[in-house]
Amino acid sequence: MPPSSIIVFADGACLGNPGPGGWGAVILLPSQEVKEIGGYEAKTTNNRMELTAVEETLKELEPEIGDLTFHLDSSYVLQGITNWVHTWVRKDWKNSGGHDVANRDLWEKLLALVRRREHTHRIFWKHIYGHSGVPGNERADAIASTFAAQKRVELWKGPSKDYDVDLLSLKGAEKQVRSKGKKAYSYLSLVDGVVEKHTNWEECAQRVKGVSGAKFKKALSAKEEQDILRQWGLA
């Protein structure tokens, strides 16, 4: 990571899908100042909140100079902005099935913000696993979840030396990578807001292959299964 990079952890949450939602982001500037931002929507989806978290962060950072590194646990956003969106634009915002791309309004806004920033700075996109103990991700998730629950959120702004979250620590980010060899409790897939539970990877892969916005994860226990569903805003 470039030493001058602005570091961001962004996340979204939704209580139901659709339902009340929230988004949150934690920003570490090269000046070593930390800023937390977040917000609430009365009726939305988890994917829309994930997109909103990144969009609002880019708006917040428009006056700031420096490369930007996003840490996201949303494969939907990360794959979308680095890969799928270019195909959608070429196909006039149609997905692989010929249907209108979901959340097109937010994708268009996000793409415009990304392109504008990339005229002068680089943007790095890093995937991390949610609920794996990465401090910055856990804090962004807490902000988003608290807003979704319509509870009071104290947003921090101040020097990093006084901030009690270690934003440079990525410990736990590879937790699920190391677990790949372990026997699965289940495989979960999420397509068009509908979750299905599978007993083997082949069945799961068949459902999500080639589907824009689809999500899938291996769970090693009933608890981890529930954690994944909460991450997706469905539990």
N, C-alpha and C positions, 0 to 999 in steps of 0.2 A: 504494500500500500504506500503510495507516495506520501512523504512526511507532511506535505502541505495540504493534503486532502481534507475536506470537510467530511466528517463521519456522521452517518445517519442510521438510526434504527427506526423503522416504521412498521406499523401493524394496524390491523383492523379487527373489529369484533362485532358480533350481531347476536342478539338474543331471539332466536328464531330466524327463519330464512324464507320470507322476509320477516322483519321485526325491528324493534328499536336497535340502533347501532351506534358505534363510536369508533373513532380513529385516534391514533396517537403517534407521536414521533419524538425522538430524542436526538438533538443535534449537538455535535461537538465541533466548534470552530477552531481553525488554526491558532487563534488568539488564546485558546484554552478556556473560552467561555462556553458554557452549556446552556442550551435553551430547549425547553419542552413545549410542545404545542399539541393541541387535540381538539376534538369537537364531537357533536352529537347530531344524529338524524333520527326522526321519529319512526320512519318506515323505510327500510333499506335491506340490503343483503350483505353477507360477509365479503363477497368479492368487490362490491361497490365501496365498502369501507376500506379495504386493502388498497384499492386504486386511489381513493380520496386521500389516504395518508401520504402517498407519494406525491400526488398532485399538489396538495397544500404545502408540503415541504419545499417543493421546487419554487412555489410562489414566495414562500417565506425567505428563501435564499437568493432571490433575484438580485438584491443589492450586494451580495457577498462575492468576493473574489476567491477563486480556488477550484481545483478539481474536487469531485464529489464522489463519495463511496457510499452506496446504499447497501444495508444489510437487511434482507427480507426473508421471512419464512414462507411467503406466498409464492409457490411455483407458478400460479396463474399469472400474477403480475410480472414476475421475472421472465418467464418464457414469453409472455405476451409482448412486453416492450422490447425484448432483445431478438425475437424471432417471428412470432405469429403476426404482429402488427404490420410488418412489411408485406406479407402475403395478403392480408385483409385489404390493405390500401390498393394493391394491384387488382384485386378482385372486387373492387367497389364495395368493400365492407361486407362481403359474404364469407361464411366459413366453409370448411371442406364439404359440408353437406348442402351447400347452396342457400343456406338460411342466413338471415340478418345476424351479424355479430352481436352478441349480448353486451350490454353496457357500452355501446358505440359512442354515446355522448361523452363518457368519461375517457375512453381511449383516445378520442380525437383531441380532447383538451390536454391530456397527458403527453401525447406525441408532439403537439405543438410546443409545449414547455420544454420537453427534452431537446428537440431540435434547436430551439432558441438558445438554450444553455450550451449545447455542443458547438455552437459557433465560436465560443471563446474558451470553453473549458471541457475537460474530459469527465465522463460519468462512468464509474465502475459499478457493476451490479454483482453482489455477492449473496449466494443462498446460504441460509443457516436453518437449522431445524428448530421449530418452535418447541417451547417447554423442555428445552434441553439444558437449561441452566446458564445460558449466555446472558449476563447481567443487562446489557442494553436492550436486548429483545424482550426480556422479562419485564423491564420497566415500560417499554412501549406498549406491550400487551396489557399491562396493568392500567395504563392511562386509557387505552381504547375500551377495555372492559368496564372501567368505572364510569366513563361517559355513557356507554351503552345501558348501564344500569341506572342512569340518571342520578348518580350520586355526585357529591362535591369532589372536585379534583384540584389539588394544589399543584400547579405547574411551576417547575423550577426555572429560574433564570439567574445565572451567576457564574463565578469562577469554578472551574473543574476541581480545584483543590478543596473546595468546600462541599462538593457533590458526593453523595455516598454510594454512587453506582460507578463501578469500574468499566468505563466504556471501551477501554482498550483490551479487555479480556474477552477472548472467544472460547474460553474453556467450556467444553460441553457441546461445541458446535458440531463435532464429528461423532457424537454419541450414537446416532442411529446408523452411521456408516459402519462403525465397528460391530454393530449387531446384525449385520446382513447374514452371517452364517448361522444364526440361531433359528430354531424352529418357530414358525409363525403361529400365533394364536388365531389370527384371522387376517384377511386382506380386505381393505375397505376401498370402495370406489364411489366417487361423487360425480354425477353427470346431470346437468340441468337441474341442480338442486335436490336430486334424489340419490340417497345413499343405498348401496347394496353391500352386503357382507359375503365374502367368498372364502372358500376353504382352501383354494390353491391359487397360485400366481397366474397360471395360464388363463383361468376363468376371468380373473380381474383384468388382466392385460387385454383380453378380447373385448371387454366392455369399454375401455378407455382409449384404445388405440385409434389415433386419427381424429379424436373428438376435441375440438378447441375448448379450453377452459376446464377440461376434466381433471379431477384430482384423484390420487390413489396413494395409499400408505399401508405398510405392513405393521401390524400390532403384535407385540410379544406377550400381551396379557390383557385381561379384561379392563384393568385400570388404564393401560395405554390406549386401548380402544376408545374409552370414554374421553381421554385427553385429546385424541385426534378429532373426535366429533365436536368437542368444545372448541378446538382450534378452528374448525370449519364453521362454527356458529350454529351447530345442530344439536347441542346437548346442554 
